[in-house]
Amino acid sequence: MNGPLGVMILPASSGIRELTKLNDKQRLKLVSELDSFDTPFDIFLIDTGAGISDNVLFFCSAAQETIVIVTPEPTSIADAYALIKVLSRDFGEKQFRILVNTARSEKEAFDTFRKLAIVADKFLNISIDYLGYLPLDQNVKDAIIAQKGYIALYPNSSFSKHLGQIGRKLLDLPQGTVKGNIQFFLRKALRV
């Protein structure tokens, strides 16, 4: 499905339980299908959802970049740490970028990141990078209810400006190398 400004969206199916528990063969088939797209993409972004299910771990370990989204709540920080721990320990991942969502201020966002960074450094012996934050904004909920793109509705908001900054940071990242044989962010799908 074509979204605004040339963004292409492949929505997940809602309410299909089988998609939440793909087996290895099904995940590899999905990877193969994604890699077979003829259209080149600048960025291929997969929202895995929260948690440490087999699907989440598979797609995170296959990605060139893992962006962990965390909110300022203790349960979210604990969940983010659990994901980083499993990916680091069981899959050898060593680089993570942290995006703090729904922060009431820049200070709250950075304090959230700092808590996660201290624990990751102490117990996992890895460092994590701060990608930025998205401010708490009631208009996000309104855009979801209206089923409209947030930036199209509120282009001059603080949230839109922060999202733009994060997007520019992602585009400016050096291109990583393919990490393994299942990584599907391959040269065919991306403009490399």
Secondary structure, 3 states (H helix, E strand, C coil): CECHHHCECCCCCCCCHHHHHCCHHHHHHHHHHHHCCCCCECCCCCCCCCCCCHHHHHHHHHCCCCEEEECCCHHHHHHHHHHHHHHHHHHCCCCEEEEEEEECCHHHHHHHHHHHHHHHHHHHCCCEEEEEEEECCHHHHHHHHHCCCHHHHCCCCHHHHHHHHHHHHHHHCCCCCCCCCCCCCCCCCECC
